[in-house]
Amino acid sequence: MNKISKLINKSIITIALIAATYLSMAAASEKPYDAITVNFKEYTENPEFAGILKALDASQVTATLYADSLDATHYEIWMVECSGRENKRTKIGYKLIEPDSTKITFTAVPKDSINVSFSFMRISSGAPRMTASIATDNHILIGCDYGWEFNQNDTIPLVGYSDGIHKEFDFGNGQILEGLDICGLRFSKVNPLKWKEDYGLSDYLYFEAIPVKEMLF
């Protein structure tokens, strides 16, 4: 009986281990192995560089893309210019996907009343500086807090450059003023692709990343 009991106990332990392994694999399969999340920082931690940006009336946003594992080698970076007539897409270059997290820094410097020049830190195989015609009056480079999870088949919106949502602000006592709502746009969780449709915005631009397995020129 002791031998039979030991044999039964051993069988139960083996079955339990197999079941635990199967459940662990099943739980792991529920979360996409290639999940991508994006976090934004809208300032520089270097005080000297921050002072230079302020003096130039420039703005800077760092988008950090986090991914545990991707079946891709680079992010293909695109700039999308939206006007009242059409959307123009321009491929800027590629950013090597780094382990755990990949940082892409955007800096926008006003040049005159109708142009803003964008520079990109450490984006390879493309023009290091792009110039787009967009009104700089009140426009702000913003990181958009989507709170979404992307995968390598998605086009991932990064940052936008806009004057915000045109709306009326009620201050009470019948005092209503027209203004621009930047925070409402940043936290709206609306893809920049739909800013024109949802908020009637025009003359803005945004940037997006697409995971790719190889660079195409």
Salt bridges, closest charged atoms under 4 A:
GLU42 OE2 - ARG186 NE 2.86
GLU45 OE2 - LYS41 NZ 2.84
ASP71 OD2 - LYS213 NZ 3.15
GLU76 OE2 - LYS91 NZ 3.66
GLU98 OE2 - LYS95 NZ 3.43
ASP163 OD2 - HIS166 NE2 3.11
ASP181 OD2 - LYS167 NZ 3.52
GLU208 OE2 - ARG89 NH2 2.45
